Amino acid sequence: MTGLVAYVRVFLTFARNSLVRDMTFRSNFMIESISSLSWMLMNLGFYVLIFSYTQNIGQGTDAWDKYQFFVFISTTMFVNSLVQAFFMPNAEEFSELIRTGGLDFALLKPIDTQFLISLHRVSWSSLSNFGFAVLLMAYALTHLDYTPSWFQVLAYPFYVLLGVAIMYSLMISLAATSIWLGRNQSLYNFWFYITNFSRYPMEIYRGPLGTPLRHFFTYLIPVLVVINVPARLLAKPLLPDYGYLALFALAATLASLVASRWIFTQALLSYRSASS
């Protein structure tokens, strides 16, 4: 427990230092926040345009109406803003730490290297999307055709965090390959391409091409459960297949974290200092 408290204190120090740095350049902070919010508004406008031509996406019990889909979009914003705020800036800097020898100093610190590499910087401007998502979620929930149960409301943030953990696992695994490959910008692009699949309901992946994609991105690279499970949990009445997906999301998160930890550890074993 003492060790856990120490890590929490270290993270809070990282977060405070990052906030001080961001506030030192307030104009830049405001521009980044406005730019990020503008992108979210354009995406929301695109889906509003779609729903001006149709009432539902999908058919039957799998269909998403306008306000259910707003819950889905809000969930996407929650997960993406948390990943972009806490993990993405650090993953992007990892290859530079290797190139400049900064990783040598990280390895000498009396703290877990993956923790230090993953969380030493916080992008506070990315959390502006989180605030916007809260407003959109509140609006959507007040217009749903039914009221979610207390269980659904309490389980929702838990599954959002599971989605964040899956995204982090994929990101840190790709970042760790920098030790073997040097600069791996193409792999970061690969991360964006892969995670784009999580931005849409899994019900759209049907047919000869869609069904294999759905299985691949659910069971092998589980990005489809990142948004779909918490969004379905809150936006729709509970059905038996939801319980299966919820249990699978938990198992997928544990497997992703274990796999990413193994990849990161193996990569560090292959590391030779910048001076060698």
C-alpha positions as CSV (number, residue, x, y, z in Angstrom):
1,M,0.0,0.0,0.0
2,T,2.9,2.3,0.8
3,G,4.3,1.8,-2.7
4,L,0.9,2.5,-4.3
5,V,0.6,5.8,-2.3
6,A,4.1,6.7,-3.4
7,Y,3.2,6.2,-7.1
8,V,0.1,8.2,-6.7
9,R,2.1,11.1,-5.2
10,V,4.6,10.9,-8.1
11,F,1.8,11.0,-10.6
12,L,0.2,14.0,-8.9
13,T,3.6,15.7,-9.1
14,F,3.8,15.0,-12.8
15,A,0.3,16.3,-13.3
16,R,1.0,19.5,-11.3
17,N,4.3,20.2,-13.2
18,S,2.5,19.6,-16.5
19,L,-0.2,22.1,-15.5
20,V,2.4,24.7,-14.5
21,R,4.1,24.2,-17.9
22,D,0.9,24.5,-19.8
23,M,-0.1,27.7,-17.9
24,T,3.2,29.2,-18.6
25,F,2.2,29.3,-22.3
26,R,-1.5,30.1,-21.8
27,S,-2.1,31.2,-25.4
28,N,-0.8,28.0,-26.7
29,F,-3.0,26.1,-24.2
30,M,-6.1,28.0,-25.3
31,I,-5.3,27.4,-29.0
32,E,-4.8,23.7,-28.5
33,S,-8.1,23.4,-26.5
34,I,-10.1,25.4,-29.1
35,S,-8.6,23.4,-31.9
36,S,-9.5,20.1,-30.2
37,L,-13.0,21.2,-29.4
38,S,-13.5,22.4,-33.0
39,W,-12.6,19.0,-34.3
40,M,-15.1,17.4,-31.9
41,L,-17.8,19.8,-33.0
42,M,-17.1,19.0,-36.7
43,N,-17.4,15.3,-36.0
44,L,-20.7,15.9,-34.1
45,G,-22.0,18.0,-36.9
46,F,-21.3,15.2,-39.4
47,Y,-23.4,12.7,-37.4
48,V,-26.2,15.3,-36.9
49,L,-26.3,15.6,-40.7
50,I,-26.5,11.8,-41.0
51,F,-29.5,11.6,-38.6
52,S,-31.3,14.4,-40.6
53,Y,-31.7,11.7,-43.3
54,T,-32.4,8.6,-41.1
55,Q,-33.8,7.9,-37.7
56,N,-31.7,4.9,-36.9
57,I,-28.3,3.3,-37.7
58,G,-28.8,-0.5,-37.9
59,Q,-32.0,-2.6,-37.7
60,G,-34.0,-4.1,-34.9
61,T,-32.6,-4.4,-31.4
62,D,-29.1,-3.6,-32.8
63,A,-30.3,-0.2,-34.1
64,W,-28.9,3.1,-32.7
65,D,-31.2,6.1,-32.7
66,K,-30.0,9.6,-32.6
67,Y,-29.6,10.0,-28.8
68,Q,-28.3,6.5,-28.3
69,F,-25.6,7.4,-30.8
70,F,-24.9,10.6,-29.0
71,V,-24.1,8.4,-25.9
72,F,-21.8,6.5,-28.2
73,I,-20.0,9.6,-29.4
74,S,-19.7,10.9,-25.8
75,T,-18.1,7.6,-24.8
76,T,-15.6,8.0,-27.7
77,M,-14.7,11.5,-26.5
78,F,-14.2,10.3,-22.9
79,V,-11.9,7.5,-24.0
80,N,-9.9,9.5,-26.5
81,S,-9.5,12.6,-24.3
82,L,-8.1,10.4,-21.4
83,V,-5.7,8.6,-23.8
84,Q,-4.6,11.8,-25.4
85,A,-4.2,13.6,-22.1
86,F,-2.3,11.0,-20.1
87,F,-0.6,8.6,-22.5
88,M,-0.2,9.9,-26.1
89,P,2.3,12.7,-25.4
90,N,4.5,10.3,-23.5
91,A,4.3,7.5,-26.2
92,E,5.2,10.0,-28.9
93,E,8.3,11.1,-27.0
94,F,9.6,7.5,-26.3
95,S,11.5,7.2,-29.6
96,E,13.1,10.6,-28.9
97,L,14.2,9.4,-25.4
98,I,15.9,6.4,-27.1
99,R,17.6,8.5,-29.7
100,T,18.9,11.2,-27.3
101,G,19.8,8.8,-24.5
102,G,17.1,10.1,-22.1
103,L,15.9,6.5,-21.6
104,D,19.3,5.9,-19.8
105,F,18.3,8.4,-17.1
106,A,14.8,6.9,-16.8
107,L,16.2,3.4,-16.2
108,L,18.3,4.8,-13.4
109,K,15.3,6.2,-11.5
110,P,14.1,4.2,-8.5
111,I,10.7,3.8,-10.0
112,D,9.0,1.5,-12.5
113,T,10.3,2.5,-16.0
114,Q,7.0,1.8,-17.7
115,F,5.1,4.0,-15.2
116,L,7.7,6.8,-15.6
117,I,7.7,6.6,-19.4
118,S,3.9,6.4,-19.6
119,L,2.8,9.2,-17.3
120,H,5.6,11.8,-16.8
121,R,3.7,14.3,-18.9
122,V,0.0,15.3,-18.9
123,S,-1.6,17.2,-21.8
124,W,-4.2,19.2,-19.9
125,S,-5.6,20.8,-23.1
126,S,-6.8,17.4,-24.3
127,L,-9.2,17.3,-21.3
128,S,-11.3,20.1,-22.9
129,N,-12.9,17.3,-25.0
130,F,-13.8,15.5,-21.7
131,G,-15.8,18.5,-20.5
132,F,-17.6,18.8,-23.9
133,A,-18.4,15.1,-23.7
134,V,-20.0,15.5,-20.2
135,L,-22.4,18.1,-21.7
136,L,-23.2,16.0,-24.7
137,M,-23.8,12.9,-22.5
138,A,-26.1,14.8,-20.2
139,Y,-28.1,16.1,-23.2
140,A,-28.3,12.6,-24.7
141,L,-29.4,10.9,-21.5
142,T,-32.3,13.3,-21.0
143,H,-33.6,12.4,-24.4
144,L,-33.3,8.6,-24.2
145,D,-36.5,6.6,-24.5
146,Y,-35.7,4.8,-21.2
147,T,-33.8,5.5,-18.0
148,P,-30.6,3.5,-17.3
149,S,-30.5,1.5,-14.1
150,W,-28.2,2.4,-11.2
151,F,-26.1,-0.6,-12.1
152,Q,-25.6,0.6,-15.7
153,V,-24.7,4.1,-14.5
154,L,-22.2,2.8,-12.0
155,A,-20.7,0.2,-14.4
156,Y,-20.3,2.8,-17.2
157,P,-17.2,4.6,-15.9
158,F,-15.6,1.3,-15.0
159,Y,-15.9,0.1,-18.6
160,V,-14.7,3.5,-19.9
161,L,-11.5,2.9,-17.9
162,L,-11.2,-0.6,-19.3
163,G,-11.4,0.9,-22.8
164,V,-8.7,3.4,-21.9
165,A,-6.6,0.5,-20.6
166,I,-6.9,-1.4,-23.9
167,M,-6.0,1.7,-25.9
168,Y,-3.0,2.3,-23.7
169,S,-1.9,-1.3,-24.0
170,L,-1.9,-1.0,-27.8
171,M,-0.1,2.4,-27.7
172,I,2.7,1.4,-25.3
173,S,3.3,-1.8,-27.2
174,L,3.8,0.1,-30.4
175,A,5.9,2.7,-28.6
176,A,8.1,-0.1,-27.2
177,T,9.0,-1.2,-30.7
178,S,11.1,2.0,-31.0
179,I,13.8,0.2,-29.2
180,W,14.0,-2.4,-32.0
181,L,13.1,-0.1,-34.9
182,G,14.4,3.3,-34.0
183,R,12.0,5.9,-35.4
184,N,8.6,4.2,-35.9
185,Q,6.3,7.0,-36.9
186,S,4.5,4.7,-39.3
187,L,3.5,2.5,-36.3
188,Y,1.9,5.5,-34.6
189,N,-0.1,6.0,-37.9
190,F,-1.0,2.4,-37.7
191,W,-2.4,3.0,-34.2
192,F,-4.7,5.8,-35.5
193,Y,-5.8,3.6,-38.4
194,I,-6.6,0.7,-36.1
195,T,-8.4,2.7,-33.5
196,N,-10.6,4.3,-36.2
197,F,-12.5,1.0,-36.1
198,S,-13.6,1.6,-32.5
199,R,-15.4,4.9,-33.5
200,Y,-18.3,3.0,-35.0
201,P,-20.9,0.6,-33.6
202,M,-19.9,-3.0,-34.2
203,E,-23.4,-3.6,-35.7
204,I,-22.2,-2.0,-39.0
205,Y,-19.6,-4.7,-39.5
206,R,-21.7,-7.3,-41.4
207,G,-21.5,-9.3,-44.6
208,P,-18.6,-11.1,-46.2
209,L,-16.1,-8.3,-45.4
210,G,-17.6,-6.8,-42.3
211,T,-18.1,-10.0,-40.3
212,P,-14.4,-11.0,-40.5
213,L,-13.4,-7.4,-39.6
214,R,-15.8,-7.5,-36.6
215,H,-14.3,-10.8,-35.3
216,F,-10.7,-9.6,-35.9
217,F,-11.1,-6.3,-34.1
218,T,-13.1,-7.9,-31.3
219,Y,-11.2,-11.0,-30.4
220,L,-7.6,-10.5,-31.7
221,I,-7.1,-6.7,-31.5
222,P,-10.1,-5.8,-29.2
223,V,-10.6,-2.2,-30.2
224,L,-14.3,-2.7,-30.9
225,V,-15.1,-3.4,-27.3
226,V,-13.4,-0.2,-26.2
227,I,-16.4,2.1,-27.0
228,N,-19.2,-0.4,-27.9
229,V,-19.4,-2.1,-24.5
230,P,-19.7,1.0,-22.2
231,A,-21.9,2.8,-24.8
232,R,-24.3,-0.1,-25.2
233,L,-24.3,-0.6,-21.5
234,L,-25.6,2.9,-20.9
235,A,-27.6,3.6,-24.0
236,K,-29.7,0.5,-24.3
237,P,-31.7,-1.9,-22.1
238,L,-29.6,-4.8,-20.8
239,L,-29.8,-7.9,-23.0
240,P,-28.1,-11.4,-22.5
241,D,-25.5,-10.7,-25.2
242,Y,-24.4,-7.6,-23.4
243,G,-23.3,-9.7,-20.4
244,Y,-21.1,-11.8,-22.6
245,L,-19.5,-8.7,-24.1
246,A,-19.0,-7.1,-20.7
247,L,-17.2,-10.2,-19.4
248,F,-15.1,-10.4,-22.6
249,A,-14.2,-6.8,-22.3
250,L,-12.8,-7.5,-18.8
251,A,-10.8,-10.5,-20.0
252,A,-9.6,-8.6,-23.1
253,T,-8.3,-5.7,-20.9
254,L,-6.4,-8.0,-18.6
255,A,-4.9,-9.9,-21.6
256,S,-4.0,-6.6,-23.3
257,L,-2.2,-5.2,-20.1
258,V,-0.3,-8.4,-19.6
259,A,0.8,-8.6,-23.2
260,S,1.8,-4.9,-23.4
261,R,3.8,-5.3,-20.2
262,W,5.6,-8.3,-21.6
263,I,6.4,-6.5,-24.9
264,F,7.7,-3.5,-23.0
265,T,9.9,-5.6,-20.7
266,Q,11.3,-7.6,-23.6
267,A,12.0,-4.4,-25.5
268,L,13.9,-3.0,-22.5
269,L,16.0,-6.2,-22.3
270,S,17.1,-5.5,-25.9
271,Y,18.0,-1.8,-25.2
272,R,21.6,-0.7,-25.3
273,S,22.4,2.8,-24.0
274,A,22.8,5.7,-26.5
275,S,26.5,5.8,-25.6
276,S,27.1,2.2,-26.4
